[in-house]
């Protein structure tokens, strides 16, 4: 059981776990989850970590639908920064405690500022990584925001 699943259980929220066999040759983890599980890609959210520069640990978590890209300028504005970039994979893993492709917004080693694209609010339930490749957690966007202490913002590229 991953820290993400443990957190959801401890919080006693309504959630569902979905598992699939991850293809080790697939690098588009979120899209793989949506396709393999037959889910609407707009409801499957990828967890991305952002940093000021490559030398810094991630400063925030950003969640956007797997069929969209992250708008780094919008995230920087939300965080009061001039410029941000994607966190280095090694630092993202070190900061979160999860492997790339399985980074969950829940149960990370250190609670970071979390931004969830506001499109999540269009759905009763969304899917996020459960903390390992091949594991998704289905939960309400509100519960995700509460558990991650996150907020909603427009952070995806249209």
ROBALO-507538 format. One record per atom (N, C-alpha, C, O): y, z, x. Coordinates in steps of 0.05 Angstrom, whole numbers, padded with zeros to 5 digits, always signed. Each point is the difference from the previous one (the first is absolute). Layout:
BEGIN
YZX...
//
This chain:
BEGIN
-00024+00000+00017+00024+00000-00017+00025+00000+00018+00002+00016+00018+00016-00034-00024+00024-00003+00017+00021+00021-00009-00001+00011-00021+00021-00006+00039+00022+00018-00008+00014-00009-00025+00010+00016-00015-00008-00042+00011+00014-00011-00024-00015+00008-00025+00012+00009-00020-00038-00012+00020-00017+00008-00023+00001+00030-00004+00001+00009-00023-00002+00006+00044+00001+00029-00001+00026+00009-00013+00000+00018-00017+00022-00031+00025+00027+00007-00012+00000-00006-00029+00010+00017-00016-00020-00040+00007+00000-00007-00028-00017+00020-00016+00007+00008-00022-00031-00001+00033-00017+00020-00014+00014+00027-00002-00001+00013-00021+00013-00004+00043+00013+00026+00000+00023+00001-00020+00005+00021-00012+00009-00043+00009+00023-00002-00019-00009-00001-00029+00016+00003-00018-00042-00009+00014-00012-00002-00027+00014-00021-00016+00005+00003-00024+00001-00026+00037+00012-00022-00015-00023-00018-00010-00023+00003+00009+00029-00021-00027-00019-00019-00010+00000-00024+00020+00021-00012+00005-00044+00007+00007-00002-00022+00019-00028-00011+00000-00019+00012-00010+00016-00036+00022-00026-00013+00001-00003-00010+00029+00020-00009+00012-00044+00009-00002-00005-00010+00027-00016-00027-00004-00019-00001-00015+00028-00019+00029-00013-00026+00000-00008-00006+00029+00016+00002+00018-00041-00010-00015-00010-00007+00027-00010-00029+00001-00010-00010-00020+00013-00002+00043-00010-00027+00004-00009-00003+00029+00008+00017+00017-00023-00037-00011-00009-00005+00027+00021-00016+00015+00005-00023-00007+00008+00036+00026+00022-00013+00015-00012-00020+00019-00019+00005+00015+00031-00029-00014-00008-00021+00018+00015+00005+00026+00024-00002+00001-00038+00008+00021+00013+00006+00026+00017-00024+00011+00016+00005+00018-00020-00029-00029+00015-00023+00010+00026-00004-00016+00016-00017+00006-00012+00033-00027+00023-00002-00017+00022+00019+00009-00004+00024+00003+00028-00036+00003+00022+00017+00009+00020+00005-00022+00018+00017+00003-00020-00030-00026+00018+00004-00022-00014+00021-00019-00011-00007-00021+00013+00032+00029-00016+00021-00013+00007+00004-00029-00019+00002-00017+00044-00002+00010+00008+00004-00028-00008-00023-00018-00010+00004-00022+00014-00028+00033-00008-00024-00016-00030-00001-00003-00011-00008-00021-00004+00017+00042-00029+00001-00002-00008+00019-00022-00018-00006-00016+00031+00029+00015-00007+00020-00021+00005-00012-00028-00018+00002-00017+00041-00015+00013+00006-00011-00026-00020-00022-00007-00011+00000-00023+00005-00018+00042-00019-00022-00006-00028+00010-00005-00013-00008-00019+00004+00026+00037-00028+00010-00002-00005+00016-00026-00021-00002-00012+00041+00018+00005-00003+00017-00024+00010-00013-00025-00003+00011-00022+00014-00035+00024+00009-00015-00024+00024+00013-00013+00003+00001-00024+00016+00009+00041+00024+00014-00010+00024-00019+00001+00001-00019+00016+00018+00026-00033+00026-00014+00001+00014+00007+00026+00006+00024+00004+00000-00043+00013+00013+00006+00026+00027+00014-00003+00008+00015+00018+00005-00018-00040+00025+00014-00005-00004+00030-00004+00020+00015+00002-00044-00007-00008-00007+00028-00004-00012+00013+00025-00004+00025+00000-00002-00040+00020-00013+00010+00024+00023+00002+00021+00012-00020+00007-00008+00044+00003+00023+00005+00018-00010+00005+00029-00019+00016+00004+00032-00030+00015-00007+00005+00028+00019+00021+00011+00023+00002-00008-00034+00014+00026+00015+00022+00012+00009-00010+00028-00016-00006+00017+00042+00006-00014+00012-00009+00025+00017+00022+00012+00013+00016-00015-00013-00013+00041+00016+00020+00013+00022-00014+00016-00005-00020+00013+00029+00031-00014+00023-00011+00014+00011+00020+00020-00003+00024-00003+00016-00035+00024+00011+00016+00022+00027-00012+00008+00006-00023-00007+00009+00039+00022+00026-00010+00010-00006-00020+00022+00014-00021+00001-00033+00026+00016-00008-00019+00021-00028+00006+00008-00012+00020-00008+00001-00037+00025-00028+00003+00008-00007+00026+00014-00023+00009+00000+00043+00003+00012-00006+00025+00015-00001+00025-00017-00008+00021+00009+00017-00024-00034+00001+00024-00018-00023+00000-00019-00010-00021-00009+00001+00045+00002-00020+00003-00021+00012-00010-00026+00025+00000-00003-00041-00007-00017+00010-00009-00026+00018+00021-00012-00005+00024+00002+00026-00034-00015+00018+00019-00014-00003-00001-00030+00010+00018-00014-00024-00038+00004-00003-00002-00029-00025-00017-00007-00009-00016+00015+00000+00020-00040-00021-00015-00012+00012-00017-00022+00017+00009-00015-00026-00034+00014+00010-00018-00021-00024-00013-00013-00018-00010+00013+00019+00009-00040-00022-00012-00015+00010-00024-00016+00019+00003-00016-00031-00026+00020+00007-00024-00015-00026-00013-00010-00021+00004+00012+00023-00020-00033-00024-00015-00009-00010-00017+00023+00015-00011+00016-00042+00007-00016-00012-00015+00022+00008-00030+00000-00003-00013+00020+00013+00003-00043+00009-00027-00001+00029-00004+00006+00012-00021-00006+00001+00041+00018+00028-00001+00008+00003+00010+00028-00017+00014+00011+00040-00020+00001+00007+00011+00026+00020+00022-00004+00014+00002-00020-00012+00015+00041+00019+00022+00000+00027-00010+00008+00003-00016+00019+00018+00024-00033+00028-00006+00007+00010+00022+00018+00009+00021-00009-00011-00025+00036+00008+00021+00019+00030+00008-00003+00007+00023+00004+00009-00042-00011+00029+00006-00004+00004+00019-00023+00016+00019+00002-00031-00023-00023+00002+00018-00024-00010+00028+00007+00012+00020-00008-00034-00019+00023-00011+00026+00008+00020+00014+00018+00005+00024-00003+00006-00038+00023+00020+00012+00018+00024+00011-00016+00009+00022+00006+00000-00037-00025+00023+00009-00017-00008+00026-00015+00016+00019-00001-00040-00018-00010-00009+00023-00015-00002+00025+00018+00005+00022-00008-00011-00027+00034-00004+00022+00019+00026+00006+00016+00000+00018+00017+00021-00032-00023+00025+00004+00015-00001-00008+00029+00013+00011+00017-00029-00032-00012-00003-00011+00027+00013-00028+00001+00002-00013-00020+00006+00006+00044+00011-00027+00003-00022-00021+00002+00003-00022-00011-00024+00029+00024-00022-00019+00004-00026+00014+00004-00001+00022+00011-00020-00034-00022-00027+00011+00003-00019-00023+00007+00006-00023-00003-00030+00031+00013-00021-00020+00004-00026+00013-00007-00002+00024-00004-00018-00041+00001-00027+00010-00006-00009+00018+00023+00005-00007+00024-00018+00029-00030-00010+00018+00020-00023-00014+00015-00015-00015-00011+00014+00021+00037-00023-00009+00016-00026+00011-00011-00001+00023-00009-00019-00040+00008-00026+00008-00012-00011+00026+00012-00010+00017-00015+00011-00014+00041-00011+00023+00013+00016+00026-00008-00012+00021-00005+00038-00024+00004+00017+00023-00009-00004+00006-00030+00001+00023-00008-00005-00044-00007-00005+00004-00029-00026+00016-00004-00001+00018-00017-00019-00025+00032-00026+00014-00002+00003+00028+00010-00011+00019-00013+00025-00015+00034+00004+00027+00011+00015+00018-00019-00007+00023-00005+00028-00034-00007+00017+00015-00019-00015+00007-00026+00002+00022-00010-00017-00042-00001-00012+00003-00026-00027+00014+00001-00008+00014-00019-00007-00018+00041-00027+00010+00002-00020-00019-00012-00024+00007-00002+00032-00031-00005-00017-00020-00012+00000-00025+00018+00019-00005+00015-00040-00011-00018-00001-00026+00014+00016-00021-00015+00000+00001-00025+00012-00020+00039+00014-00022-00013-00020-00014-00019-00024-00004+00008+00033-00003-00031-00018-00012-00020-00011+00021-00019-00012-00006-00021+00016+00031+00028-00009+00023-00016+00021+00022-00002-00007+00022-00007+00031-00029+00014+00022+00020-00001+00007+00005-00029+00009-00018-00014-00013+00043+00006+00007+00008-00027+00028+00013+00000+00007+00012+00020+00007-00014-00042+00025+00014-00002-00004+00030-00006+00018+00016+00001-00043-00009-00006-00007+00028-00007-00016+00012+00023-00016-00013+00013+00021+00039-00008-00016+00015+00019+00005-00007+00029-00017+00004+00017+00041-00014-00011+00006-00007+00028+00004+00026+00016+00006+00021-00012-00009-00023+00038+00002+00024+00017+00028+00013-00003+00002+00025+00000+00018-00041-00003+00028+00010-00003+00012-00014-00024-00001-00025-00002+00013+00040-00015+00013-00011-00024+00026-00014+00008+00018+00013+00010-00018-00039-00014+00024-00016+00006+00015-00008-00025-00012+00000-00022+00037-00007+00025+00015-00011-00023-00016-00024-00010-00008-00017+00015+00004+00016-00041-00016-00021-00012+00016-00015-00021+00012+00012-00018-00011-00038+00021+00013-00018-00020-00021-00017-00013-00017-00013+00014+00017+00012-00040-00019-00016-00016+00016-00022-00014+00019+00007-00014-00027-00032+00017+00015-00021-00013+00000+00006-00030-00020+00007-00012+00044-00011+00000+00003+00008-00028-00017-00017-00019-00002+00007-00024-00009-00029+00033-00018-00016-00017-00025+00017-00008-00013-00007-00020+00007+00027+00035-00023+00018-00007+00004+00012-00028-00020+00006-00014+00045-00001+00007+00006+00013-00026-00006-00018-00024+00001+00009-00022-00007-00035+00028-00007-00018-00022-00029+00004-00010-00008-00013-00020-00007+00029+00034-00029+00003-00005-00007+00030-00007+00013+00018+00011-00033-00015-00027-00010+00027-00006-00016+00011+00024+00000+00024+00006-00013-00043+00009-00015+00008+00024+00003-00021+00022+00003-00023-00006-00004+00033+00030+00002-00018+00024-00023+00009+00019-00013+00020-00004+00009-00037+00024-00021+00005+00019+00012+00002+00028+00017-00016+00008-00025+00036+00007+00008+00004+00028-00024+00006+00016-00021+00008-00010+00024-00011+00036-00023+00006+00018-00008+00029-00003+00016+00018-00003-00042-00014+00003-00011+00027-00002-00005+00013+00027-00011+00022+00001+00020-00035+00020-00002+00013+00026-00021-00012+00019-00004+00010+00022-00009-00032-00031-00017-00015+00018-00003-00028-00011+00003-00004-00024-00010-00014+00041-00004-00028-00009-00023+00000-00020-00022+00011+00005+00027-00025-00027-00021-00002-00021+00002+00022-00021-00018+00003-00016+00039+00013+00017+00003+00022-00020+00028-00001-00012+00020+00001+00014-00018-00003-00040+00025+00000-00015+00001+00023-00019-00021+00008-00011+00045+00003+00007+00004+00021-00021+00017-00012-00021+00021-00012+00006-00029+00014-00031+00015-00008-00023+00013+00025-00012-00013+00019-00007+00040-00020+00004+00014+00023-00012+00026-00010-00012+00008-00023+00003+00006+00041-00017+00025-00008-00012+00022-00001+00021-00002+00016+00019+00021-00033-00021+00022-00001+00019+00015+00027+00001+00009+00008+00022-00007+00005-00044+00013+00026-00001-00015+00021+00017+00012+00015+00015-00038-00015-00018-00016+00019+00016+00002-00007+00030+00001+00019+00016-00001-00044-00010+00003-00008+00028+00027+00010+00011+00001+00011+00022+00020-00014-00037+00026+00009+00009+00000+00031+00003+00012+00010+00019-00024+00004-00037-00001+00029+00002-00016+00009+00024+00009+00017+00015-00033-00028-00011-00017+00008+00022+00011-00007+00027-00004+00014+00020+00019-00037-00018+00011-00009+00025+00029+00010+00004+00012-00006+00021-00002+00019-00041+00028+00008-00001+00018-00026+00004+00020+00001+00013-00030-00022-00025+00013-00026+00003+00021-00006-00022+00002+00014-00020+00013-00035+00025+00019-00009-00020-00002-00030-00003-00011-00014+00017+00020+00004-00039-00002-00028-00007+00026-00015+00009+00022+00011-00004-00025-00035+00015+00023-00015+00008-00009-00030+00001-00024-00006+00002+00044-00011-00003-00006-00029+00002-00003-00006+00030+00020-00003+00014-00045+00000-00004-00004-00004+00029-00018-00024+00006-00008-00003+00023+00002-00013-00042-00016-00024+00005+00018-00025+00001+00020-00001-00013-00029-00018+00029+00013-00026+00001-00008-00015-00026-00024-00001-00006+00043-00011-00007-00007-00014-00025-00012-00027+00006-00006-00015-00019
//
